[in-house]
Amino acid sequence: MLLICRMNPHCHLFRKARLCRNAAPLLKSFSFIAMLLICSVRLLAQEGTVSGSVRGPQQAGLPFATVNLRSAADSNQVKGGFSGENGVFNMKNIPYGRYFLTITNIGYAPVSTPVFELAEGKGTYDAGIITLIHTATTLKGLEVKAGKRVLEKKADRFVMNVAASTYQANDLLSIFKALPFMDVERETVTINGKSNLLVLVDNVPRPKESLDAIFASMIGQDIEKIEFITNPSAQYDGTADAVINIITKKGQLMGFTGSVIAGVSQGIYANGNAGVSFTYRKKKMVINGTLNYKGGDYLVQNYGYRVLTLHDRNIVLNETPWDLYKNRTFSGTLGLQYSLSTNHSVLAQVDGNYRSMLDGTRWHNQIGFSRELGKQPDSTLVALQRANSRTNITNYSFTYKGKLDASGKKISATIIYTPLDKRTMNQMEYQNVIDPAGKILSERPVVRNTNPSNSSIVVTQADAQLPFKNAWEASAGVKLSFSKLKSDPFQELLNADQHWSLIPALSFNNLYRERVLAAYAGLQKSFGKFSFNAGVRAEKTMMKVEGVYERNFTDLFPSLLLQQIFSKDYTMAFNYKRSINRPSFVELTPYRNYLDDYTVLEGNPGLQPQYTDLLNVNAGIKNKLFIDLDYSHSKDAFSQLPIQREDTTAWKVINLDVRNYMTTISYDYRLFPWWQGNAFVRGSYFETKGMLGKDLVTNDGLAMILGFSGTFSLPCDLKLDLTFNYRTPRSYGLAESRKRSFARLALKGNLMQKKLQYTISFSDIFKDDISGFNLTTPNLNSRFYTFSDSRRIGIGLVYNFGKNTVKAAQSQKLDNEELLNRAN
């Protein structure tokens, strides 16, 4: 089975790690610094209170309206909250200063209050009654209320308001496919061409090892919004070129709230999902949890060819494999948050993802041999494999967060431990060469591949935010991570007596260890309408594969943001960031995996880390039109490429030099109160070069993406979503992707006084979401396309029980996500 060539392939495995003795002095130093910090803050705070009542046009209390407190100096949000069931809101512990309120709610025009001041002797402000007016239009005599934008563009990020969309019954991969700035290849995700991602859930970094399962199992109903941060600062890992922050729904009212969801979709095969989420809040304690199940059969159809040049003549391998996967996933979270006082809280959380590929999974391989493309094969290799796997991932975490004084000084500390157990097996039932009439010409070796592995990662980190006088603000933090991976892949051959015997040359015992010690510092300041944010991150990496190599290196990763606000309608910003992408744990081990007589996979212990410099200049016009100019240079970028050895193709990850130039234009439109959306266009030029074996290889090319999304608010509380994206062929690595498009239409409605929501969706309407590539190397010309049963009709139901709000509760901040992706 041929693997698809990818710029940034990652596997996902990981194990136990013990804190090493060399880290003890650093931990002691940090503890001492943290103690000095805590002891240096003011113990007495000058804080005030703001209250008021939000009402609708009929002067009835308006529940769950969004109330934001903003600074009068720069309009930055200081505090946010929601009105209660009777419309009343009350904000406490607000530092003295000059502020104003903004109040918003779906279907109502936003309102801002006059500026007011909290000071000594007037520490309480009553905003009185604030009345919101419907934003509505008339469509054929019926009132249609305007809704919240589903997709918005901001200076440094895109924001998708999932709660306002029609994706309640869809998983994250289905959501990402509909976004024009996202590229999805199977379960590999990139943002504006950036594949080195940090994924957060409620600001909590998630293990990259678990991302495949999270993307495939996390349901839209559990999500309030998703932020796609395209220019992250030095506070984030040196490995993060872009950040996905998923903000979940958690009830803010006292008592018990939650929702139950069920969905089914039909393509060639049927798939389904079900889940429940809840929040229980009582005084100082919050308990929340989720439990989700997803299962079904997935058909993957492939077609392509390989043209080999051997001894001055061509041999064509016509490939038409297809695979049937039977996947089942259970996932869940359980968290307990407790407020020690008004300004201090702790959070303990455990979450797990347990994914299995059932034994009924079948891989059907078919390779026809001919002398010319398009000619009838004179013989064909046919093979059938049955496969199964399990992946069990559990995260245990504990977090402390504290606000030290009224000026906004904050500290946080986290520890997370993640064990993972994984086992994969694929066994050939047969492998034969047949003639056009189906007669067996020869029987080829029958093999079984097994890869048991276990790994663990321990991460500790601490962060501090330190605002000072005159709007100066400093940030600092440290992070320690310890990783260990043990994998024992082995291959067996079926003998003539029908017994399996070990193949020593294709069996390995790998032990990988890694330690990363990191620290960062940042400083930001506003000078009127000009602001800057500068930071630097230092990381020391120690990597070791037992008996193969040992590496130690230290890097600095600076970041810089300069922003100028010319007026309320015009802004401009400049961003610079340097990042690192370390090779996956498995690719650094010297494995060799036989797939068939013509295809093998190989590790590469000589892989070097990838370093990327990113430059971005962006402008915003009237908070609707955004223009971005990007340049990136990646030294030693990863690309999985084929090395041809006689008639065998060995797929191996190598290092290349890559440059990318990109222009992006995004426009948020509202043509009518009942019709709004986003239009998107991106053009890019790509250059790459590097050594493939002894050959210097180069590639370049242009590409374009066009995207359109529209949300229509219809009578009878109905909402219609329309999405269409088109991608021209683009170069990546030495390959060129296939042109592809994706179209989706969905209708959302409410029943039972909005307690029951239903969604009917049609995805990949034109059946053109087909991934694939064309690849040319000195002695190989290859094409491979894949269709993954994405043309589907779906129905989803969500029932909300209890009192429902959407504000996220406080959550922990961890940092083990990048490590776990490389562990697999």
Summary of the structure (lengths in Angstrom):
residues: 824
radius of gyration: 27.9
end to end distance: 19.6
largest distance: 96.5
contacts: 2882
relative contact order: 0.16
helix: 7%
strand: 65%
